[in-house]
Amino acid sequence: MAGDAAVVIKRVKKGGHGGHHGGAWKVAYADFVTAMMAFFLLMWLINTTTPEQKRGIADYFAPQSIAQTVSGSGGVLGGKVMGADSAHAGGAQSVMQKQSPPSPASDQKAMAAGGAEGGANATANNSKDSQSAQDGQFNHAAEAIHQAVQDNPDLANLSHQVITEKTPQGLRIQLVDQDGRPMFQQGSNELMPYAKKLLAAVGGIVAVLPNRVSIAGHTSGGDSNGDDWKLSFDRANAARALLQSGGLPADRIYETAGKAASEPLLPENPGASANRRLSILLLKEAPPAPSGGPLGN
């Protein structure tokens, strides 16, 4: 009809839900993820660094290299002024006027005492550093041995027959028998084929270290028809020959010994198969003695 007014429909398009809250949460989440990545990276670095590397990092951030001062100036005079011994001098007094020149004899005594003390401290520090370095090498060697065995498909099932332990003498690596899986043929010094592979894997890691090696054979008693002492020695000697053929220098061999059943791994069970084993000891070497007297002459 002509008198009817036109009907206008207005459609209002509402904004999305995300526009109401904004994107600030994304920035906070990104900061959180970055912090977590940095945290896990720090944990990984702490777990993989050696004690020597950690000590070096600690020494780098140590405050010894920072100038220490009791005043706010931090200058050569430490906030004090030169002048007469008065309140204006900030409590500083002339040291040169109160000290007499030292005599040559006292100088020599002081140098000798300081040299002796310094030599003793240097020797002690060198000994500690050397022992710490060896402990770090032993830890890495033990980890490398277990990793090499586990990563080799032919040796993975022998991993629980490899025992490593740190002793006061050094790092001991033991290859122990298991029921149904001995290291040597019965009553013989002939290594089993899988034992040869296992010993070669261990020898490859032992050969890269500088320490001397002691090899011992052990039996559980009655393993041979005659002399267990001879059998245990022959087994140790066979292991020595295999290690040398694998790259271990002859001058690294400190001793080869047969222990028979005198040192059982399981004393409460003398007949246990684990008592039949090869023991390879990486000897902890003492640091070299300083040459000369206290002053190193």
BELQUIJO-V979701 format. One line per field, one symbol per residue. phi: phi as a letter, one per 20 degrees, with the letter a starting at -180 (. if undefined). psi: psi as a letter, one per 30 degrees, with the letter a starting at -180 (. if undefined). burial: b if it has 16 or more other C-alpha atoms within 10 Angstrom, else e. A space follows every 10 residues. Layout:
phi = ???
psi = ???
burial = ???
This chain:
phi = .fefffeddd ddefffffff endfffffff ffffffffff fffffffefe gfffffffff efefeefdbe deemefemnd deqffbffem nfcffffdde fffgffffff ffffffffff ffffffffff ffffffffff ffffffffff eegfdgfdgf edddbecgeq ddddddfcgn beecfgmcde ffgfffffff ffffeffeee ffcddcdcdd nmfdfcdfff fffffffffg fffffepfff fefeaccddl dfcffdffcg effffeaddd deffefffff emefeme
psi = lffkkkkkjk kkjklleffe fagefeeeee eeeeeeeeee eeeeeeffkl eeeeeeeeee gkgefkkklg lfegaefhgl lkalilffgg fkljefffkl kkleeeeeee eeeeeeeeee eeeeeeeeee eeeeeeeeee eeeeeeeeee fjeffefgef gjkkkklffb jkkkjlllkf ilfllkglgj kleeeeeeee eeeeeefflf llkkkkkklg kgflfdjfee eeeeeeeeee eeeefffkke ffjelklkfb gfikeiefif gkfffjlkkj jjkjkkkkkk laaegg.
burial = eeeeeeeeee eeeeeeeeee eeeeeeeeee eeeeeeeeee eeeeeeeeeb eeeeeeeeee eeeeeeeeee eeeeeeeeee eeeeeeeeee ebeeeeeeee eeeeeeeeee eeeebbeebe eebeebbeeb beebbeebbe bbebbbebbb eeeebeebbe bbebebeeeb bbbbbbbbee ebbbeeeebb beebbbbbbb bbbbbbbebe bbbbbbbbbb bebbeeebbb bbbbbbbbbb ebbbeeebee ebbeebbbbb beebbeeeeb bbbbbbbbbb bbbbeeeeee eeebbee
